[in-house]
Amino acid sequence: MNTTEELKKIISPCISVCKYNSNNYCIGCKRHMNEIFDWYDYTDEMRAAINKDLVDRKVKGYWFEVD
């Protein structure tokens, strides 16, 4: 499988916990409201870059955050 085929398989990081914190970040997937609304308008490369960024993104109220 080549890179283009792999990128076409980029899926949404949504986990159906769709609640926003005061900064408009989803506490379920850590994407900003704009990233969610525009997700399917982005190129596969942009979606892959966002997914990579989500790994280290700190979001207040994140669903899986342990205090």
C-alpha positions in Angstrom: 0.0 0.0 0.0 1.4 3.4 -0.9 1.3 6.6 1.1 -1.6 8.0 -0.9 -3.8 5.0 -0.2 -2.9 5.1 3.5 -3.8 8.8 3.8 -7.2 8.2 2.2 -7.9 6.0 5.2 -7.5 8.9 7.7 -10.6 8.7 9.8 -12.1 11.2 12.3 -10.8 11.0 15.8 -14.4 11.5 17.1 -15.3 9.2 20.0 -18.9 10.6 20.3 -18.2 12.6 23.4 -19.2 15.9 21.8 -18.9 18.5 24.5 -16.9 21.7 24.2 -14.8 23.4 26.9 -14.7 27.2 27.3 -12.1 27.5 24.6 -14.2 25.6 22.0 -12.2 22.4 22.1 -14.0 19.1 22.2 -13.3 17.3 25.5 -13.7 14.0 23.6 -11.4 14.2 20.6 -9.4 17.4 21.5 -10.2 19.0 18.2 -11.2 22.7 18.0 -14.8 23.4 16.9 -13.5 24.7 13.6 -11.5 21.5 13.0 -14.6 19.4 13.6 -16.8 21.5 11.3 -14.3 21.6 8.5 -12.9 18.0 8.9 -14.3 16.7 5.6 -13.2 19.8 3.7 -9.6 19.3 4.7 -7.1 17.3 2.6 -6.0 13.9 3.8 -2.6 15.5 4.7 -4.3 18.1 6.9 -6.4 15.5 8.7 -3.2 13.4 9.3 -1.4 16.5 10.6 -4.3 17.3 13.0 -4.4 13.7 14.2 -0.7 13.8 14.9 -1.1 17.1 16.8 -3.9 15.6 18.9 -1.5 13.2 20.6 0.2 16.0 22.5 -2.6 18.6 22.5 -3.6 19.6 26.0 -7.3 20.3 26.4 -8.9 21.4 29.6 -11.6 18.9 30.6 -10.3 16.2 28.3 -12.4 13.1 28.7 -9.5 10.7 29.4 -7.5 13.1 31.5 -6.5 11.7 34.9 -5.8 14.2 37.7 
